[in-house]
Amino acid sequence: MNAQGILLDPTAELEPAARARLARPASLDGLTVGILDISKARGNVFLDRIDELLQARGIAVKRYRKPTFTRPAPTDLTQQIAAECNLVIEGLAD
């Protein structure tokens, strides 16, 4: 999302799909947070700390990892995350 609130699509689509923003939850209490590691080097260091902080607050966390950062997440993985989590944190590092 850029500074103007426009979702930018990094794919080669000529006409990116319009997507409405979802409302942020008022609280994480009772929700399950998915953490998706896109498999870039050292991304797990940041995500491990986020996981630690969330769990210290009693928030349920589920971890996922893409097979490679060079491709979109496989459909079965995104469907699993959608079925098991209320929201997702995705992190990368370089």
N, C-alpha and C positions, 0 to 999 in steps of 0.2 A: 504494500500500500504506500503510495507516495504522499507527500505533504498535503496535497489537495484532497486526499481521501479516495483517490482513484486506484482501483486494484489493477496492477500491471501484471500481465501474463508473459512470462519469459519464454514461452514456446514460440514456434514459428507461425502461429495462427494469424491470419490476416484480419479476422473479425473475432476478437476475444469475446467469450461469453460474459454477459453481465451477471453479476452476483451481488445480491444484497448482503450487507453485513448482518451477522447474527448479534443479538443483544448479549452483552456480557452478563454472566451470572452475578447476582448481588453478593453471593458468598460461595465459597468452595465446599462448605459443610455439606456432607452427604453425597457429594459428587465424586466421580472417579476421573482423575486426570491421567491422560495418556502422555507418555514422553516418547517422541519419535527421534531416534538417532539416525541421521541420514548417511552415516558411515564415513564421514570425513575425519581425517586425523585430529585427535584431541577433542572432538566434539563431545565425547563421553565425559570428559573432565568437567565441563560446564554442566552437562545434564545430570551427572552424578550429584553435584552440589544442589541443583534444583530439587532433585528427588529427595535428598536428605532434608532439605528445608520444608518441603511439603509434608513428608511423613512425620517430621517433628511436630507439626501442627495437627496431626491426626487425619490428614487427607489421604484418601486411597489413591495409590499410584500404580499404573501398569506401564511396563517398558516395552518398547518395540524398536526394531532396527531394520532399515532398508538393506537389501543385499549389496547395493552399490550406490554411490552418490551420483553416478553419471546417468542414471535413468530414473524416471518417476517410480514411485512406490508401486509394487504389484497390486492389482485390483483386489486380490484376496486379502492382502495386508490392510489396505484401506478399509475394506468392508469389516474386517475383524476389529479394527480400531473403532470404527463407527458403532459397531454393535456393543463394544465393551466399555466405551468411555463417553463422558459428557463433554469433554473438551480436550484439546491436544496442545502440547508445547513441542515445537520442533526446533532443534538447534543444530548449528553447524559451526565449524571452525576451520581456519586455515592458518 
